[in-house]
Amino acid sequence: MKVAVLSGKGGTGKTFVAVNLAYSDKNSVYIDCDVEEPNGHLFFKPEIIQKADVNVKIPVCDEYLCNGCRKCVLFCEFHALAYIGSKLMVFDKICHSCGGCEIVCPQKAISEKDKTIGHYEYGDSDYVKVKTGILNTGETSGIPIIKQLLKDDPYNTGKDIFIDCPPGSSCSVIESIKDADYCVLVAEPSTFGAHNLQMVHELVKLYNKPYGAVLNKCTDGKNPSADYCQEASIPILESIAFDRKLGLLNSEGKIAAQESENYSKLFISLLKKIRMGVEK
Amino acid sequence: MKIAIPADEMNLDSQVCISFGRAPYYLYFNTDNDKADFIENTAANAPGGAGIQAAQSIIDNKADVLLTPRCGENAAKVIHSSGVRMYKTVPGTLLENIELYKKGSLEPLTDIHPGLHGHR
């Protein structure tokens, strides 16, 4: 089964939940799709077995073949091309690597070259395979790296997959949950948290995914996220109390389910509920 | 000489638009005959790359000078490679800024911002 863990905002506990689920499963792959700030590897400390660059294609123009017709400039939906002073300018950070400019060029002046936008690292920790994607600073889209991470390969075969999504509800999150069998929505007890929960809730409904919520950092006071779950009939899989000890464990890069009997039980029970949700 | 300025509205008393790439209109003012043409910015609502397309149109319309309050890095790359000179407008109308430019009172635009790509 493939389980995606997501939340509308950062810092709710996506990594905490995804790491502990993958650890409790024991026969699993943990995939860190938060390629702008991957941090799940800090808990698993995997031995890296495979590492490679992730490239995208960007156009290059042969000035001798180009006759300045500008068909490519007009074609580019993303305005990644400009034609100035009889020279084609390429803005590679805006280019979406669609390859259209090469196809529409009547002079065959455009070809493609590789551009590295980041890399991936695959490794092993005790029970869990760990896949991490890292986007280079300054690059605009991590989607090609996320696609690479989620490809079915020998690492994934026969294992349960836990996907740690990027924060938010934009295209990189959509890419991360696309093939998921179940979505876990992690939310904080604040008005802002409830608003962001609503955003990811709308997203998983749109994609017809089975889902449930984990309310994290719960206190005795009000919980707008719990109120939203009730209003929108979102099943609450688990409420995790605010716990200073948990903060300490996390800050030391320790896996709570490994260190504490209580959290071990909590995540095994959460895993069971998710399995039931998948089978429904 | 042709002066280009991003404009909020299609008249010379309009304010200069605060955005170059996403301005609704561009004024092209010909100082030889004081003729003013307003052209709609087709890139104003583009999801991305608006500045690049806008800069391309400034050059295609053969402006010699661009007066603008701000300019993003991608648009600036296009403008710089074309030889069009950029000057920084001051708060006020299009006409006021044209007069200031003629008197040589506008400063060259040098503070290029890193762009607001995707953040609107």
Boltz contact constraints between the chains, C-beta under 6 A:
constraints:
  - contact:
      token1: [A, 78]
      token2: [B, 48]
      max_distance: 6.0
  - contact:
      token1: [A, 78]
      token2: [B, 49]
      max_distance: 6.0
  - contact:
      token1: [A, 79]
      token2: [B, 46]
      max_distance: 6.0
  - contact:
      token1: [A, 79]
      token2: [B, 49]
      max_distance: 6.0
  - contact:
      token1: [A, 79]
      token2: [B, 52]
      max_distance: 6.0
  - contact:
      token1: [A, 79]
      token2: [B, 53]
      max_distance: 6.0
  - contact:
      token1: [A, 80]
      token2: [B, 49]
      max_distance: 6.0
  - contact:
      token1: [A, 82]
      token2: [B, 52]
      max_distance: 6.0
  - contact:
      token1: [A, 82]
      token2: [B, 56]
      max_distance: 6.0
  - contact:
      token1: [A, 82]
      token2: [B, 78]
      max_distance: 6.0
  - contact:
      token1: [A, 84]
      token2: [B, 59]
      max_distance: 6.0
  - contact:
      token1: [A, 84]
      token2: [B, 78]
      max_distance: 6.0
  - contact:
      token1: [A, 84]
      token2: [B, 81]
      max_distance: 6.0
  - contact:
      token1: [A, 84]
      token2: [B, 82]
      max_distance: 6.0
  - contact:
      token1: [A, 85]
      token2: [B, 82]
      max_distance: 6.0
  - contact:
      token1: [A, 91]
      token2: [B, 74]
      max_distance: 6.0
  - contact:
      token1: [A, 94]
      token2: [B, 48]
      max_distance: 6.0
  - contact:
      token1: [A, 94]
      token2: [B, 49]
      max_distance: 6.0
